Amino acid sequence: MKIRQVSAAERADLVFPLTAYAFEPTVEFEALREKYRRRMRYFEHVTTLVAEEDGSARACVGAYPMVQNVRGQVLDMAGVSSVASDPGSRRKGYVRELLWQLLRQMRDQGAVVSTLYPFRPSFYGRFGYVGMPRQRRISFAPGGLPRVELPGHVERVRFSEGFDDYVGLLRRVCAATHGFALFDELRTSESREDKVWVALARTVDGEVSGALAYEITNFGDELKGRDLLATGPMGRALVLEFLGRHVDQVRRVSLTAGTDVVPELWGTDLEVSVSGLVDFPTHGGPMARVLDMRGLTGIGSGDGDVTVEVVDDEFVGGVHRLVGEGGRLSVTHGGVSRARLSVAGLSALVYGVLDPVDVVARGLGVIENSAIDVLRSMFPRKMPYLFADF
């Protein structure tokens, strides 16, 4: 078996047959190949590895160069995707070897963290990944939204026309939202011509403070939104007030939001449904892991000083002193550890998805009693909102 990095131009012939068999309907194979080939100009910056045997690609993995907000600091991130193998080559360790090499390369290129959407979380748990919450899908009848005049207005345009304003908002939301991740400029540009509307909420001075990309399925049917994005309560309120104006056009509005959103408080008589389906292999909640300890320097942190040992990991293994002071974390090497963590346990604390007691209860580490409150103070629970889907 030989591992080789391939270009975007080679993906249509080497990667597509593997990923299409794994994830796409059989009857659409040929039509999808041509669509896939046309998309490859947006994949020039993607790192793609294939495992070849007897001159044929047997397995593949890929990683998007992305950025992610981790506790207030925007870090370089590897978004792992295109993980597939031919059925006859499964259970031979090809994907395992590809993934380890991919993570090494992405770390060498500056990635501090990595995320992915798993087909089976336990498989990626062996690579140090830990689960994050899945975004919620919210559905409601627009008649329950309040009708009130607000400062500012909403501009409705085709997505291509509002694309630059929308992307500008994404960057501001990313800078302010824990867990929020974005593709690089090239990969982001692929969506410019999406055939949808976008509602752009503008403040009185014209700045975009909220947005929702959406489509209407039919008169009297559904307004299907993507992620409800806002820099604050006013941007969200402007978008919701705009949605309420569709009361005589659609029966339901649906959209996606992070886990900290409480839609039942959007209106007094709002009848709302909130769902977050997680099943396998089609709807796995995202997962994340840390790739570089020193790269965590500067992320948000409560006050505290604790030394931890991370075991059995080639990237972040070792003894690390973590100091939270002035709202920021510093990381140095060495000391006497008071906690012995797997990389998944460490990542769970950094991302805020587990309390230190949960880390112990999940079997992801052993923590001295004297260190539990310190770690809880330094890494309080804080649910990440990944946003990017890949």
Legacy VTK file of the C-alpha trace (Angstrom):
# vtk DataFile Version 3.0
C-alpha trace
ASCII
DATASET POLYDATA
POINTS 390 float
0.000 0.000 0.000
1.323 3.426 -1.012
0.089 6.771 0.356
0.151 9.679 -2.055
-1.048 13.286 -1.933
-3.143 14.130 -4.990
-4.149 17.406 -6.603
-7.662 18.787 -6.941
-7.599 17.861 -10.629
-6.968 14.204 -9.735
-9.831 14.000 -7.248
-12.516 13.380 -9.894
-10.768 10.193 -11.060
-9.322 8.940 -7.765
-11.450 10.262 -4.900
-14.892 10.612 -6.465
-15.430 6.877 -7.156
-14.729 6.114 -3.479
-16.767 8.948 -1.914
-19.664 8.602 -4.367
-19.988 4.888 -3.638
-19.848 5.601 0.092
-22.201 8.582 0.284
-24.265 9.055 -2.897
-27.242 7.322 -4.601
-26.161 4.741 -7.170
-28.487 6.034 -9.920
-26.880 9.495 -9.840
-23.276 8.310 -10.131
-22.443 9.587 -13.644
-24.291 12.899 -13.343
-22.610 13.560 -10.023
-19.161 12.868 -11.467
-19.453 15.766 -13.928
-20.794 18.090 -11.251
-17.934 17.018 -8.979
-15.365 17.670 -11.715
-16.666 21.228 -12.197
-16.391 21.892 -8.462
-12.706 20.978 -8.231
-11.507 24.504 -8.948
-12.676 25.352 -5.434
-10.625 22.505 -3.897
-7.138 23.703 -4.862
-6.196 24.295 -1.219
-7.576 21.002 0.112
-5.025 18.425 1.277
-6.080 15.059 -0.180
-4.371 11.718 0.469
-5.117 8.393 -1.195
-3.948 4.882 -0.411
-3.086 3.029 -3.602
-2.638 -0.672 -4.143
-1.896 -2.361 -7.486
-2.245 1.013 -9.212
-5.748 1.730 -7.881
-7.002 4.108 -5.178
-8.390 2.027 -2.304
-9.066 4.690 0.327
-8.960 8.458 0.667
-9.076 11.305 3.206
-9.030 15.072 2.862
-8.779 18.213 4.966
-9.982 21.750 4.314
-7.778 24.594 5.569
-10.182 26.458 7.856
-10.278 28.747 10.879
-12.206 28.262 14.111
-12.964 30.376 17.145
-11.844 28.515 20.273
-12.771 30.451 23.408
-12.368 33.811 21.714
-9.211 33.102 19.704
-9.479 32.360 15.972
-7.142 29.424 15.267
-6.109 27.528 12.151
-8.207 24.379 11.845
-8.176 21.212 9.732
-11.681 20.244 8.633
-11.447 16.517 7.895
-13.704 15.182 5.152
-13.828 12.777 2.166
-13.040 9.774 4.373
-13.938 6.699 2.335
-12.642 3.332 1.232
-13.548 0.644 -1.253
-15.543 -2.172 0.445
-12.891 -4.741 -0.469
-10.236 -2.626 1.243
-12.057 -1.921 4.482
-10.818 -3.227 7.845
-7.238 -3.300 6.600
-6.068 -0.144 8.360
-5.822 2.013 5.218
-8.022 4.821 6.542
-6.245 4.725 9.901
-2.852 5.258 8.281
-4.216 7.952 5.978
-5.792 9.878 8.850
-2.661 9.883 10.993
-0.571 11.119 8.067
-3.184 13.746 7.207
-3.216 15.082 10.768
0.583 15.208 10.805
0.629 17.224 7.590
-2.100 19.619 8.718
-0.344 20.205 12.040
2.913 20.876 10.192
1.000 23.408 8.072
-0.125 25.262 11.215
-3.436 23.662 12.206
-3.941 23.972 15.975
-7.255 22.087 16.086
-9.291 19.763 13.884
-12.997 18.975 13.494
-15.064 16.521 11.477
-18.510 14.952 11.118
-18.244 11.236 11.951
-19.914 8.224 10.405
-19.217 6.509 13.731
-17.913 8.559 16.706
-16.149 5.627 18.338
-13.964 5.253 15.248
-12.727 8.841 15.499
-12.476 8.611 19.266
-9.382 6.483 18.630
-7.821 9.520 16.971
-8.463 11.753 19.974
-11.681 13.405 18.801
-14.486 14.221 21.247
-18.122 15.009 20.500
-19.595 18.498 20.145
-23.295 19.456 20.112
-25.198 19.278 16.864
-26.881 22.446 15.637
-30.628 22.637 16.270
-33.312 22.801 13.599
-36.114 25.162 14.607
-39.575 25.175 13.027
-42.441 27.561 13.801
-45.508 29.277 12.364
-44.627 32.885 11.512
-47.882 34.244 12.982
-46.506 33.804 16.497
-43.678 36.293 15.989
-44.103 39.796 17.487
-45.010 42.717 15.234
-43.027 45.729 16.319
-41.158 48.573 14.661
-37.408 48.274 15.190
-34.534 50.632 14.387
-32.943 49.436 11.169
-34.354 47.478 8.242
-34.056 44.193 6.335
-32.898 44.079 2.736
-33.949 41.030 0.674
-31.702 40.196 -2.287
-30.543 37.194 -4.264
-27.659 35.425 -2.537
-25.163 36.334 -5.267
-26.003 40.012 -4.823
-25.680 39.947 -1.040
-22.786 37.488 -0.940
-20.031 39.915 0.088
-22.136 41.396 2.893
-23.096 37.888 4.030
-19.468 36.706 4.140
-18.465 39.865 5.983
-21.070 39.043 8.616
-19.803 35.454 8.831
-16.335 36.724 9.686
-17.649 39.005 12.427
-19.774 36.211 13.888
-16.772 33.870 13.761
-14.636 36.366 15.676
-17.257 36.493 18.433
-18.648 32.930 18.627
-16.978 29.972 20.331
-16.663 26.975 18.006
-17.631 28.862 14.843
-15.594 27.678 11.836
-15.175 28.998 8.297
-13.651 27.763 5.049
-10.912 29.732 3.336
-11.837 32.377 0.770
-11.548 30.051 -2.247
-13.809 27.318 -0.849
-16.288 29.905 0.483
-16.636 31.477 -2.969
-18.240 28.291 -4.339
-21.572 29.219 -2.753
-21.759 32.687 -4.339
-24.221 31.563 -7.027
-26.539 29.566 -4.751
-30.137 29.997 -5.938
-31.580 31.320 -2.692
-32.671 34.595 -1.142
-30.785 36.273 1.675
-32.352 38.623 4.216
-29.745 41.119 5.430
-30.608 42.987 8.619
-29.040 46.442 8.636
-28.693 48.791 11.582
-29.620 52.478 11.232
-26.059 53.213 10.100
-26.231 50.521 7.380
-24.042 47.839 8.959
-25.190 44.243 8.444
-26.049 42.874 11.896
-28.007 39.744 10.967
-28.753 37.475 8.025
-30.686 34.430 6.909
-30.233 32.645 3.574
-33.452 30.869 2.620
-35.795 29.535 -0.045
-39.578 29.254 -0.243
-40.744 25.810 -1.293
-44.187 26.936 -2.494
-47.038 29.291 -1.705
-48.689 28.144 1.505
-45.834 25.771 2.253
-42.466 26.390 3.978
-39.774 29.039 4.184
-36.625 26.936 4.605
-33.791 28.905 6.120
-30.156 28.069 6.662
-28.394 29.366 9.805
-29.824 32.377 11.599
-26.785 34.613 12.007
-26.518 37.787 14.083
-23.927 39.890 15.836
-26.389 40.618 18.639
-30.050 40.644 19.722
-31.075 43.493 17.399
-29.805 41.732 14.268
-31.721 38.591 15.235
-34.873 40.564 16.099
-34.820 42.331 12.725
-34.584 39.015 10.868
-37.397 37.490 12.946
-39.638 40.512 12.374
-39.011 40.098 8.636
-39.978 36.418 8.844
-43.209 37.379 10.605
-44.234 39.327 7.504
-44.620 35.997 5.669
-47.598 34.950 7.803
-49.988 34.939 4.813
-47.466 33.351 2.431
-46.052 30.282 4.227
-47.362 27.915 6.904
-44.014 27.242 8.548
-40.563 28.734 8.857
-37.573 26.514 9.582
-33.979 27.478 10.248
-30.825 26.325 12.017
-29.232 27.837 15.120
-26.736 27.019 17.851
-27.550 25.240 21.089
-27.685 28.441 23.165
-30.670 29.804 21.219
-34.030 29.691 23.060
-36.664 30.089 20.323
-39.660 29.581 22.632
-38.899 33.075 23.962
-39.053 34.741 20.538
-42.796 35.393 20.840
-45.579 35.085 23.392
-47.809 32.792 21.311
-45.059 31.148 19.258
-45.605 27.443 18.679
-42.150 26.062 18.004
-40.424 22.744 17.455
-36.721 22.267 18.154
-34.860 19.150 17.008
-31.275 17.960 16.894
-31.190 14.544 15.280
-28.060 12.469 15.892
-27.859 9.008 14.347
-25.299 7.044 12.372
-23.958 7.018 9.783
-25.958 9.926 8.298
-26.381 12.497 11.089
-23.351 12.386 13.324
-22.782 15.257 15.704
-19.461 17.015 15.014
-16.249 16.099 16.803
-13.058 18.021 17.569
-9.548 17.581 18.892
-6.476 19.647 19.740
-3.408 19.201 17.510
-0.947 21.706 19.001
-0.713 22.628 22.702
1.432 25.736 22.211
-1.096 26.966 19.668
-3.690 27.225 22.459
-1.791 30.098 24.051
-4.060 33.135 24.038
-7.450 31.410 24.103
-9.904 32.558 26.749
-9.460 31.089 30.221
-10.511 31.609 33.799
-7.852 32.199 36.418
-5.913 29.141 37.538
-2.668 27.231 37.386
-2.584 23.474 36.803
-0.224 20.979 35.214
-1.645 18.111 33.192
-0.164 15.103 31.464
-1.647 14.164 28.090
-0.985 10.507 27.314
-0.746 8.373 24.201
-0.758 11.097 21.567
2.068 12.035 19.216
0.875 15.628 18.766
0.043 16.908 22.250
1.381 14.117 24.456
3.537 15.170 27.401
3.350 17.268 30.535
1.995 20.808 30.146
1.573 23.637 32.611
-1.634 25.582 31.906
-1.956 29.054 33.437
-5.039 31.236 33.137
-4.390 34.881 33.962
-6.074 38.072 32.821
-8.645 36.080 30.879
-6.097 34.306 28.670
-4.343 30.929 28.705
-0.615 30.334 28.518
0.920 26.910 27.878
4.434 25.790 28.796
6.063 22.374 28.964
6.905 20.484 32.141
5.965 20.365 35.810
4.296 17.974 38.238
0.946 16.903 36.817
-2.306 16.790 38.796
-4.339 15.304 35.959
-3.685 12.522 33.487
-5.799 13.092 30.371
-6.370 11.487 27.013
-6.312 13.954 24.131
-10.103 13.567 23.935
-10.353 14.533 27.601
-8.127 17.559 27.068
-10.115 18.556 23.975
-13.395 18.218 25.878
-12.158 20.758 28.450
-10.747 23.147 25.863
-13.960 23.104 23.812
-16.126 23.321 26.928
-18.293 20.306 26.149
-17.539 18.368 29.364
-17.019 19.310 32.984
-13.855 17.839 34.576
-16.054 15.373 36.494
-17.641 14.299 33.200
-14.155 13.733 31.767
-13.397 11.329 34.594
-16.816 9.672 34.401
-16.406 9.119 30.659
-13.046 7.415 31.185
-11.185 10.191 29.370
-8.820 10.990 32.207
-7.918 10.834 35.881
-7.952 14.142 37.787
-6.869 14.800 41.377
-9.649 16.268 43.505
-7.581 19.401 44.106
-7.410 20.029 40.339
-11.095 19.586 39.500
-12.228 23.034 40.634
-9.172 24.659 39.062
-9.870 23.082 35.678
-13.576 23.917 35.990
-12.684 27.555 36.621
-10.169 27.702 33.782
-12.341 25.854 31.260
-15.997 26.486 32.167
-18.579 24.665 30.074
-19.280 26.640 26.917
-21.146 24.951 24.064
-19.427 25.445 20.679
-21.402 26.298 17.518
-19.460 24.840 14.568
-21.661 26.295 11.766
-19.571 24.998 8.832
-20.835 21.782 7.276
-18.373 19.605 5.346
LINES 1 391
390 0 1 2 3 4 5 6 7 8 9 10 11 12 13 14 15 16 17 18 19 20 21 22 23 24 25 26 27 28 29 30 31 32 33 34 35 36 37 38 39 40 41 42 43 44 45 46 47 48 49 50 51 52 53 54 55 56 57 58 59 60 61 62 63 64 65 66 67 68 69 70 71 72 73 74 75 76 77 78 79 80 81 82 83 84 85 86 87 88 89 90 91 92 93 94 95 96 97 98 99 100 101 102 103 104 105 106 107 108 109 110 111 112 113 114 115 116 117 118 119 120 121 122 123 124 125 126 127 128 129 130 131 132 133 134 135 136 137 138 139 140 141 142 143 144 145 146 147 148 149 150 151 152 153 154 155 156 157 158 159 160 161 162 163 164 165 166 167 168 169 170 171 172 173 174 175 176 177 178 179 180 181 182 183 184 185 186 187 188 189 190 191 192 193 194 195 196 197 198 199 200 201 202 203 204 205 206 207 208 209 210 211 212 213 214 215 216 217 218 219 220 221 222 223 224 225 226 227 228 229 230 231 232 233 234 235 236 237 238 239 240 241 242 243 244 245 246 247 248 249 250 251 252 253 254 255 256 257 258 259 260 261 262 263 264 265 266 267 268 269 270 271 272 273 274 275 276 277 278 279 280 281 282 283 284 285 286 287 288 289 290 291 292 293 294 295 296 297 298 299 300 301 302 303 304 305 306 307 308 309 310 311 312 313 314 315 316 317 318 319 320 321 322 323 324 325 326 327 328 329 330 331 332 333 334 335 336 337 338 339 340 341 342 343 344 345 346 347 348 349 350 351 352 353 354 355 356 357 358 359 360 361 362 363 364 365 366 367 368 369 370 371 372 373 374 375 376 377 378 379 380 381 382 383 384 385 386 387 388 389
